[in-house]
Amino acid sequence: MQDASHKTAESSRTKRGNIFISGTLITILAAGIGFQFWRSQNVKADQPTAADAGRATVSALGKPVGRVNGQSISYEELARECIERHGSEVLKNVINRLMIQQACSEAGVNVSDAEVEQEIVQISKKFGLPVNQWETMLHAERGLTPLQYRRDVIWPMLALKKLAGEEVSITREMLQEAYADNYGPRAKVRMMVLSNTRHAQEIWDKVKAAPDEFEDYARDYSVEPNSKALGGTVPPIRRFSGAHAEIRKAAFRLKTPGEISGIIQVAQDQYVILKFEGTTEPVAHDPKDVQGTLHEELREREVQVMVGNMFKKIENGARIDNYLTGETKSPVEQTSAASVSAKDVIQQR
């Protein structure tokens, strides 16, 4: 069953993965770096937007934002309610955006409206969709309006790419690993996760003596709820990506079905035991047909890593005072690589 599902999944991998393999949504949305709107750099800071003007009018004239049976709801009352409900999340996003704006100013980086539009055109072409259909799909699947997509996803992604430098190198070794991950055999294992070394040793002794009871022990003792409910069943493990590196290494050292791994420490107070159940069959493919797709996926992955690292450098070098939550973060030590300024990073590249 797992072998068949592996083949089916791989045969349609490109079709399913295409929706978000571009660095835009993966990097900004999936990585959890939230961004709210900041104006295009072509708009001067002292030039109010239509939304700014509307808010100023309501506030300045003291007009209510609504009425119920003649009783007014003021702008201030609405603002207070919004802050109480969503203030912490929105403020964090505003802080993130301001950090990137400051880094762009320091490094002399500008992202124009034309660059934003061109990026959207290129992304939609990858999926064989006109821009309007691509945006309709994004709105249906992610709740993103065209304006949100431009200001909250594309602009910050392009800014971070410019700050980090867009050149990435795909090596032959990386391509070979990608081939193995996507088309080579995967290790089929059951897994249990235990929370302390003493308990892990006790359970390991039991399953080593009775491998056939591994499923029951996983249900009884594993602290990982998803696999626990399935008797330790987890998706087949790739050789080079996906699972924790130590788990991958241990899984591919196992050779005989029923073989039990040693106790694998993957974090503090987190220990894993595996039971080997064989391997999936390699997926038939023509290397010439998939090389271009794998190269593009690797390039996007490396861009995502580069952009994420750039954001962390900006964040680590910032002094942040969040008076709403009472949290304060100081910059890292200047000797740390994370404290290098955005301008220095660009010059070094």
Beta strands, then each sheet from edge to edge (+ up, - down):
strand 1: 66-68
strand 2: 71-73
strand 3: 187-194
strand 4: 264-267
strand 5: 270-279
strand 6: 320-322
strand 7: 327-329
sheet 1: 1+ 2-
sheet 2: 3+ 5- 4+
sheet 3: 6+ 7-
end
